[in-house]
Amino acid sequence: MVTWSENRYELGFVRVTTEQTLQDSRSRHTRLVADPYWGVSLSRRWQLFERGPIKGFFGFGLAGKTKSDELSTTRWDFASQLGVRFRLPGNRVTASSPCVIGRTVASACRTTVRISRL
């Protein structure tokens, strides 16, 4: 994910590397619903609140993927976000620094719920 303009905009690339399957409780068989694919999303974010080191935001944009499947019959969809961003304890880096997620080391942490079918 790449953000700019004080985290107002986000461009993200994703690779789903495994098949997505559905286990039906009425059957022994597993159903393939999506093959691996590449995806991209572009979103605009708006800040909802700021309370000390915590900022809440929501975002909306477009998402696309390289294949359509049973989960989404089109390659294009909406990309929605609802998230919270907060500074790590003891951190003295400015608020405009990037966030910490997974393997990236930086100054803040962001938790986002994505409501998109990428």
C-alpha positions as CSV (number, residue, x, y, z in Angstrom):
1,M,0.0,0.0,0.0
2,V,1.2,3.5,-0.9
3,T,-0.4,6.6,0.7
4,W,0.1,10.3,0.0
5,S,-1.3,13.7,0.8
6,E,-1.3,13.0,4.6
7,N,-2.8,9.6,4.1
8,R,-5.8,11.0,2.2
9,Y,-5.2,8.7,-0.8
10,E,-4.1,5.1,-1.0
11,L,-3.0,2.9,-3.9
12,G,-2.7,-0.8,-3.1
13,F,-1.6,-3.9,-5.0
14,V,-2.4,-7.4,-3.8
15,R,-1.7,-10.9,-4.9
16,V,-4.0,-13.7,-3.7
17,T,-1.7,-16.7,-4.1
18,T,-4.0,-19.5,-3.1
19,E,-7.3,-20.9,-4.4
20,Q,-10.4,-19.8,-2.5
21,T,-12.7,-22.7,-1.8
22,L,-16.0,-23.3,-0.1
23,Q,-16.6,-26.2,2.2
24,D,-20.2,-27.3,2.1
25,S,-21.4,-28.9,5.3
26,R,-24.0,-31.0,3.4
27,S,-21.3,-32.5,1.2
28,R,-17.8,-34.0,1.4
29,H,-16.7,-32.0,-1.5
30,T,-15.0,-28.7,-1.6
31,R,-16.0,-26.2,-4.3
32,L,-13.5,-23.9,-6.0
33,V,-14.9,-20.4,-6.1
34,A,-11.8,-18.3,-7.1
35,D,-8.4,-19.0,-8.6
36,P,-5.3,-16.9,-7.6
37,Y,-5.3,-13.4,-9.0
38,W,-3.7,-9.9,-8.9
39,G,-5.7,-6.9,-7.6
40,V,-5.3,-3.2,-7.4
41,S,-7.3,-0.5,-5.4
42,L,-7.4,3.3,-5.3
43,S,-9.2,4.9,-2.4
44,R,-9.8,8.4,-1.0
45,R,-9.9,8.6,2.8
46,W,-11.7,11.0,5.2
47,Q,-10.9,11.5,8.8
48,L,-13.8,10.9,11.1
49,F,-12.3,11.8,14.5
50,E,-9.0,12.5,16.3
51,R,-8.6,11.8,20.0
52,G,-5.0,12.2,21.2
53,P,-2.9,9.6,19.4
54,I,-5.9,7.9,17.8
55,K,-7.5,8.8,14.4
56,G,-10.5,7.2,12.9
57,F,-11.1,7.3,9.1
58,F,-13.2,5.8,6.3
59,G,-12.4,5.5,2.7
60,F,-14.0,4.8,-0.6
61,G,-12.7,4.0,-4.1
62,L,-12.4,1.5,-6.9
63,A,-10.9,-2.0,-6.9
64,G,-10.0,-4.2,-9.9
65,K,-8.6,-7.7,-10.3
66,T,-7.2,-9.8,-13.2
67,K,-9.9,-12.5,-13.1
68,S,-13.7,-12.7,-12.5
69,D,-15.0,-15.6,-10.6
70,E,-18.0,-16.9,-8.6
71,L,-17.4,-14.4,-5.8
72,S,-17.6,-11.4,-8.2
73,T,-18.8,-11.7,-11.8
74,T,-17.0,-8.5,-12.8
75,R,-13.3,-7.5,-12.5
76,W,-14.2,-4.0,-11.1
77,D,-15.8,-3.3,-7.7
78,F,-16.0,-0.7,-5.0
79,A,-13.3,-0.5,-2.3
80,S,-14.5,0.6,1.1
81,Q,-12.5,1.0,4.3
82,L,-13.2,1.7,8.0
83,G,-10.1,2.1,10.1
84,V,-8.3,3.4,13.2
85,R,-4.7,4.7,13.2
86,F,-2.7,5.1,16.4
87,R,0.8,6.0,17.4
88,L,3.0,3.4,19.1
89,P,3.9,3.9,22.8
90,G,7.2,5.8,23.3
91,N,7.4,6.9,19.7
92,R,8.7,10.4,19.0
93,V,8.3,10.4,15.2
94,T,5.9,12.9,13.6
95,A,2.3,11.9,12.8
96,S,3.0,12.0,9.0
97,S,5.2,9.0,9.1
98,P,4.1,5.7,7.6
99,C,2.3,3.1,9.7
100,V,3.5,-0.3,11.0
101,I,1.8,-3.3,9.4
102,G,3.4,-6.8,9.2
103,R,6.9,-6.5,8.1
104,T,7.2,-2.7,7.7
105,V,8.9,-0.8,10.5
106,A,7.6,2.8,11.0
107,S,6.0,5.1,13.6
108,A,2.3,4.3,13.8
109,C,-0.1,1.4,13.5
110,R,-3.3,1.2,11.4
111,T,-6.1,-1.3,11.6
112,T,-8.5,-1.3,8.7
113,V,-11.6,-3.3,7.9
114,R,-11.9,-3.5,4.2
115,I,-15.3,-4.1,2.7
116,S,-14.3,-4.9,-0.8
117,R,-14.5,-8.0,-3.0
118,L,-11.1,-7.6,-4.5
